[in-house]
Amino acid sequence: MENFLKKIFSRHFDNTVHEELIKFGRGMFQNKYLVEAKKQKSLWGIKTGAEFANFLVKKCLEEVKGEIDVTGAIICTTDLRKDLKFNIERIKQFAGVKQHIINTKVSVSNLLETMAKYPRAFYALSFSTPDNTLKIKAKAPKSGKPGKKGGQEEPKADFCSLKTSKKELVDELIFDFHDFKEIRIKHTLIIDSVILPQGVNDPVKIRELAKKKGKIIRYIKVDGRDETKEAEFEV
């Protein structure tokens, strides 16, 4: 499982890239996809923005079997209780958004099945595996809105926190630097145009099928030096 950004910079434009961009309209979106990482002896300490939550949950569970203790929330507009094969402590609801609060043992296979069936839900989950300790804030992320003119405060990567011994997981997030002591990355996403599908009248389908054309700028501060990279997309 490759992360969305790695696919864009390698020009691998598949449906998961399209799905990631659905929530963005035309405009400039600053300080997105934040990543901070430090090498700590045999481990890496990684912090990210909310956009990486579902990716991190899946990656940390890929090679795990059996049951694990999970806390946090599954957040979406659908009541999932009839489909879930594990206990929901309660549901918190606001403006149609449902937070399914979890504090229980969960079968890894059941959780991955749920993520496959409801890929657009937000999995704000915390748990430990033999190789990873993942902590994600149990709340809904902010919606993707264009940044205000005049810039914004320097952002913090503090929504997801990961301690991992898996170098391949680190390389998925930091795919352009494989040897570093400390790194900080942020992105500016620019959607120049939205290409609407032909012959489709349903507003929901139009939103789901519309292609986005633009570029993403990757700002990197690695071991005291700055680098910038760009990648264009139409997907």
N, C-alpha and C positions, 0 to 999 in steps of 0.2 A: 504494500500500500504506500504509494508516493503522496507527499503532501502537495497541495494545490499550487503553491508558489514554485516548487521544484519543477512541476509540469509546465508551467508557463515559461520559465527560463530555459527549459529544454525543448520548448515548442511542441509539447505533447498535449494537444488540445482535445481532451476527451469530455465525456458528459459530466464528470465530477467537477471539471473546471467551469463548465457552463452553469452547473447547479450552484456553485459558490458565488457566481456573479449575479444570480437572479435578484438578490436583495438590493443591488445597487442600480440607481438610475444614472442619468447623465450628470456629469459634474466631476469635481476634484475632491477626493477623500484622503485627507492627510492623517499621518500617524496611525496607520493601520498595520496589522500583522506584526506586532511587536515581539521581539525575541531578545532575551539577555541570557548569556551562558558563561559559566566559569568552570575551569577544570579543577577538581578537588581530589588529589591523590588518585584513588581508583574509581571515583565517581565524577559525574558532571552534575552541576546545579543549573537548572534551566527555569526561567520564568518567561511567560508569554502573555499576550493579550487573549481575550475571550475567543477570538476566531479559531484558535487551535484546540479548543476543548474537545470536540468530538474526535478529531484526529488523534489526540493524545490518549483518550480513553481506548480507542480501537487498537492503537499501536501497543499500548501497555498490556492488552489482553490477548494479543495475537498468539502467543506461545504458552498461554496459561490454561490449565484444565481444572475441573472441579469447582468448588465454591470458594468465594472470598467475601470478606466483610466490606460492605459498601455503604457510604453515607452520601447525602447530597440530594439532588433533585433532577427529575426529568421534566423539562419545561416545553409545553406546546399548547395548541388550542384545542386538542382532542383529549377526551377522558380515556386514558389508556387502561384503566383498571380491569376491563373485561378481557384484555389481551395479555396482560402481564402475568408471568408465571412465578412472581415473587411478591412479597408483601409490601404494600404501600402504607406508610404510617398515617398519612393524611394528605388532603389536597388543599393547597392554598390557591385562591383564585382572585384575579384582578383584571378587569377590562377584557374578559374573555380568555385570558392566558391562564393556564392551569399549571401549577407547580406540584408535581407528584413527589412528595417527600419520602426519602428512602433512608432506612437505618436498619439494615438486616444483612443476613448472609444471602448471596445471590449466586446462582449457577452462571458461570462465565458463558457457557453456550447459550443460555436463555437470554442473557443480556445482549450478546452479539446478534441474536435473532431479532430482538426488539429493535436494535439500531439499524438492522437491514430493512426491517418492515417500516420503520418510521425514521428515515434518514434526515428529515428536516426538523425533528425535535432537537432540543438542546440538552446535552447530557452533562450536567454540572455535577460530576461525581468524584468522590475521593476514595482511594483504596491503596493497598500495598500488594505487591507481588514479589517473588524472589529477587527480581532485578530492578524494580521500580517502586517509588513512593510518589503518588500523584495526589495533589490537593487542588481542587477547583472551587471557587466561590459559588455557593449554592443560590444563585440568583440569575435573572435573565440578563443577557448582555444588552448594551445600548444598540439601537437601530443604526443602520448605515446611512448617515446623512452627510451631505457635502460640508466640508470645513468652512468656517467663517473667514472672510477676508481679513488680512492682517495677522494671520498665523494663530497658533494655539500654544498653550503652555507645553513645555517638554513633557511628553507622556511617560507613564510608568508601565512596565510590563509586570503586572501584579495580579492578574486574574487567575492564571494557572501556575502552579509551582511543581516542579518535577525533580526528583533525585534519581538518577539512573546510572547503571553500570553498562548499559547497552550502547556501544559506540554507533551501531547502525541506526539507532533511533536519533541520536544526536546528528548524524550525517543527513537525515531526512530534513531536519529543520535548518541546519547550517550546511547546505550542500555545496557551497563554494569555498569553504575553508575547513580543512580536515585536521589542522594542527594549530591550536590557539590556546592562550591562557584565559583571555577574557574577550567577550564580543558583545556588541549591542547592535541590533538591527531594527529599522523601522521602514515603512513603505508609504509612498504616495500612489494612490490608484486614481487614474484619470480615465473616465469614460467619455470619449469624444462623441459617440453617436450610438443610438439604439436602433437596431435593424429589425423592423417588425415583420412577422411572418405573413405571407400572402394567403388570402382566402380564409382567414381565421377571424371570427367575430366575437367569440367568447373572451371577455376581458381576462379571465384567469388563465386561459390557454395562451393568449397573446403574451402575458407576462412571463409565463413559463418557457415559451418558445423563442422569444425575442433574443437576438444575438447582441452582444456588447462588443464594441470596437474601441480600442484605446491602448493605453500602455501602463506599466507599473514601474516605478522607480524605487530601487532598493538602496537605502542609505546604510552603510556599514561602518562601524568604528571597531576595529579589531586590534588589540594589543597596542593602542595608542595612535594608530594611523586610520585615516578616513578613506573610504572608497565608495564609489557610486556606480550602480549598474542599472540598465534599463532593458525592458523587454516589451514588445508590442504583442497585441492579441486581437483576434476577431473570433469570437466563439459564442 
